[in-house]
Amino acid sequence: MSYDLVVIGGGPAGYVGAIRAAQLGKKVAVVEVERAGGTCLNWGCIPTKALLKNAELYRQIQHAADFGITVGKVEVDFAKVMGRSRGVADQMAKGIEYLFKSKKVDYFVGKGQVTKDKKVTVTAADGKSQTLEAKNILLSTGCVPRLLPGLKADGQKILTSREALALKERPESIVILGAGAIGVEFAYFFNAFGTKVTLVELQPQILPLEDTEVSSLLVKSFAKEGIEVLAETKVEKAETTAKGVKITTGGKEAKTIEAAALLVAIGIQANLDGVLAEGLSVELDRGFVKTNDRYQTSVPGLYAAGDLIGAPWLAHVASHEAIEAVEGMFVAGKKPHKITVFPGCTYCQPQVASIGLTEKKAKEQKIAYKVGKFPYKASGKAVAAGEPEGFIKLIVGEKYGEILGAHIIGTEATELIAELGLAITLEATLDEITATIHAHPTLSEMVGEAALAAKGIPIHI
Ligand SMILES: Cc1cc2nc3c(=O)[nH]c(=O)nc-3n(C[C@H](O)[C@H](O)[C@H](O)COP(=O)(O)OP(=O)(O)OC[C@H]3O[C@@H](n4cnc5c(N)ncnc54)[C@H](O)[C@@H]3O)c2cc1C
């Protein structure tokens, strides 16, 4: 069979790129070895958000008395909590398979490999193989979690995010190594259900890429909830014991910790396992596939998009990269670009969301800026909802008042960030934001108030 485009990997990069190519009238195939939707739908964004919803609900029930509601004995069926998450993932993956049919994308289940003469072989689980002819190939095989040297995930004591999403029983205690979004979300989830959590991070702050004030507030909030955070701390030794794991840390918090399990969330590496036939190789940059502005690899006709081309490792970025790559292939005159401004979200409670420059980055780049900040506790909607913790912080150009960055910690932060993303895309200034009437009472009013604060004329603080 012959195609305009064969995509290897059916995650947010691969399936979105394939659908876009089909919309452009191209004959497209997707090859996926596991399940449509990739890490995001099956083992990442979606199943974790399902678990976090359970955690939030449980927390709300525990605080029901604050709202005048008396609840009887509350019990948690952990296996059902996990089962719901798997069910949600399954439903979403089926949705992608349906989209392939409706958008006329041919879907092949099997392991894809690019041959030396740039065809794609698809080897199914039963060993049967077929070859697809391809004018263009898009590699979107994603990444796999990184473990510490010498450690092997066993699904019980040593876990990566994948094994953590398939646990049948809740560990009594867990050490989570790495306080990026994945580590932080699992810390919140396990703690909410009663697991003793120790979160270990090498960098001086948890969520190292976020605004320092945001990270500090999250540490305070986690401490209140009983999560132990060890920043500037390195795991020097990790070993399994009869009961679980024994972790020796060095740096700021040198100690020995015994726990039922260790979850390693220190990062990911490009998944190129068997993707290229022997003798075929692509240029890498620090372990990730190197691409130019058109998402072309060092091999002509072979493109790459998504996690395997390097940071930021986010589903929405992966999808946008694939759209850029595909439009670059098939739309005359299209000049694809690399994605530079994108939101980053962490779905613990309080939620964290940001876009654009942090204050630290603005300082490093010697940009003249001002800050506008508004606290959740001054928002009627936040207080009415019983969620007064958090703030919105805008980083604004000193001269023109353009939005350079936005940082939100608090309930629904991950939804609120969208307005500020649009503001940055439209190069909006404080004037446009303050001229926009936000409905009352909403959390989004805080965006307008933070903009007023940056002008020095806040109404409610
Ligand atoms: C626990 C966790 C939580 C996350 N939460 C979020 C979040 O909230 N928001 C967010 O934006 N991002 C989140 N991410 C990151 C997000 O999942 C990734 O950025 C996104 O999935 C990358 O998409 P991709 O298409 O590049 O790769 P993937 O989604 O990894 O897809 C790659 C696909 O390629 C397939 N494949 C690999 N090799 C072959 C082969 N040889 N032949 C055929 N198929 C192959 C794989 O089976 C896989 O389905 C999370 C990740 C994890 C692990």
The ligand as an SDF file (V2000), in Angstrom:
LIG
                    3D

 53 58  0  0  0  0  0  0  0  0999 V2000
    2.0410   10.3390   34.1130 C   0  0  0  0  0  0  0  0  0  0  0  0
    2.0530   11.3770   33.0320 C   0  0  0  0  0  0  0  0  0  0  0  0
    1.1910   12.4640   33.1030 C   0  0  0  0  0  0  0  0  0  0  0  0
    1.1870   13.4190   32.1060 C   0  0  0  0  0  0  0  0  0  0  0  0
    0.3310   14.4720   32.2090 N   0  0  0  0  0  0  0  0  0  0  0  0
    0.3300   15.4040   31.2340 C   0  0  0  0  0  0  0  0  0  0  0  0
   -0.5840   16.4960   31.2850 C   0  0  0  0  0  0  0  0  0  0  0  0
   -1.3850   16.6190   32.2200 O   0  0  0  0  0  0  0  0  0  0  0  0
   -0.5630   17.4020   30.2930 N   0  0  0  0  0  0  0  0  0  0  0  0
    0.3180   17.3010   29.2420 C   0  0  0  0  0  0  0  0  0  0  0  0
    0.3050   18.1580   28.3640 O   0  0  0  0  0  0  0  0  0  0  0  0
    1.1980   16.2780   29.1620 N   0  0  0  0  0  0  0  0  0  0  0  0
    1.2130   15.3270   30.1260 C   0  0  0  0  0  0  0  0  0  0  0  0
    2.0700   14.2700   30.0200 N   0  0  0  0  0  0  0  0  0  0  0  0
    2.9730   14.2120   28.8570 C   0  0  0  0  0  0  0  0  0  0  0  0
    2.2270   13.6900   27.6070 C   0  0  0  0  0  0  0  0  0  0  0  0
    1.6940   12.4200   27.8940 O   0  0  0  0  0  0  0  0  0  0  0  0
    3.1840   13.6410   26.4520 C   0  0  0  0  0  0  0  0  0  0  0  0
    3.7640   14.9140   26.2660 O   0  0  0  0  0  0  0  0  0  0  0  0
    2.4890   13.2270   25.1630 C   0  0  0  0  0  0  0  0  0  0  0  0
    1.8720   11.9710   25.3040 O   0  0  0  0  0  0  0  0  0  0  0  0
    3.5030   13.1810   24.0190 C   0  0  0  0  0  0  0  0  0  0  0  0
    2.8650   12.7800   22.8520 O   0  0  0  0  0  0  0  0  0  0  0  0
    3.6610   12.0050   21.7180 P   0  0  0  0  0  0  0  0  0  0  0  0
    2.6640   11.7430   20.6450 O   0  0  0  0  0  0  0  0  0  0  0  0
    4.9090   12.7030   21.3850 O   0  0  0  0  0  0  0  0  0  0  0  0
    4.1180   10.6140   22.3720 O   0  0  0  0  0  0  0  0  0  0  0  0
    3.2510    9.4660   23.0910 P   0  0  0  0  0  0  0  0  0  0  0  0
    1.9880    9.9500   23.6210 O   0  0  0  0  0  0  0  0  0  0  0  0
    4.2070    8.8350   24.0050 O   0  0  0  0  0  0  0  0  0  0  0  0
    2.9050    8.4870   21.8880 O   0  0  0  0  0  0  0  0  0  0  0  0
    3.8690    7.7020   21.2770 C   0  0  0  0  0  0  0  0  0  0  0  0
    3.1870    6.4640   20.7390 C   0  0  0  0  0  0  0  0  0  0  0  0
    4.0890    5.7750   19.8800 O   0  0  0  0  0  0  0  0  0  0  0  0
    3.8970    4.3880   20.0460 C   0  0  0  0  0  0  0  0  0  0  0  0
    5.0860    3.7110   19.5390 N   0  0  0  0  0  0  0  0  0  0  0  0
    6.3340    3.7490   20.0680 C   0  0  0  0  0  0  0  0  0  0  0  0
    7.1750    3.0410   19.2730 N   0  0  0  0  0  0  0  0  0  0  0  0
    6.4320    2.5650   18.2400 C   0  0  0  0  0  0  0  0  0  0  0  0
    6.7280    1.7850   17.1050 C   0  0  0  0  0  0  0  0  0  0  0  0
    7.9630    1.3710   16.8440 N   0  0  0  0  0  0  0  0  0  0  0  0
    5.7190    1.4800   16.2610 N   0  0  0  0  0  0  0  0  0  0  0  0
    4.4580    1.9180   16.4860 C   0  0  0  0  0  0  0  0  0  0  0  0
    4.1260    2.6700   17.5490 N   0  0  0  0  0  0  0  0  0  0  0  0
    5.0990    2.9930   18.4100 C   0  0  0  0  0  0  0  0  0  0  0  0
    3.6660    4.2430   21.5380 C   0  0  0  0  0  0  0  0  0  0  0  0
    3.0210    3.0220   21.8340 O   0  0  0  0  0  0  0  0  0  0  0  0
    2.8080    5.4500   21.8220 C   0  0  0  0  0  0  0  0  0  0  0  0
    1.4450    5.1350   21.7130 O   0  0  0  0  0  0  0  0  0  0  0  0
    2.0790   13.2900   30.9970 C   0  0  0  0  0  0  0  0  0  0  0  0
    2.9330   12.1960   30.9090 C   0  0  0  0  0  0  0  0  0  0  0  0
    2.9220   11.2350   31.9080 C   0  0  0  0  0  0  0  0  0  0  0  0
    3.8520   10.0500   31.7920 C   0  0  0  0  0  0  0  0  0  0  0  0
  1  2  1  0
  2  3  1  0
  2 52  2  0
  3  4  2  0
  4  5  1  0
  4 50  1  0
  5  6  2  0
  6  7  1  0
  6 13  1  0
  7  8  2  0
  7  9  1  0
  9 10  1  0
 10 11  2  0
 10 12  1  0
 12 13  2  0
 13 14  1  0
 14 15  1  0
 14 50  1  0
 15 16  1  0
 16 17  1  0
 16 18  1  0
 18 19  1  0
 18 20  1  0
 20 21  1  0
 20 22  1  0
 22 23  1  0
 23 24  1  0
 24 25  2  0
 24 26  1  0
 24 27  1  0
 27 28  1  0
 28 29  2  0
 28 30  1  0
 28 31  1  0
 31 32  1  0
 32 33  1  0
 33 34  1  0
 33 48  1  0
 34 35  1  0
 35 36  1  0
 35 46  1  0
 36 37  1  0
 36 45  1  0
 37 38  2  0
 38 39  1  0
 39 40  1  0
 39 45  2  0
 40 41  1  0
 40 42  2  0
 42 43  1  0
 43 44  2  0
 44 45  1  0
 46 47  1  0
 46 48  1  0
 48 49  1  0
 50 51  2  0
 51 52  1  0
 52 53  1  0
M  END
$$$$
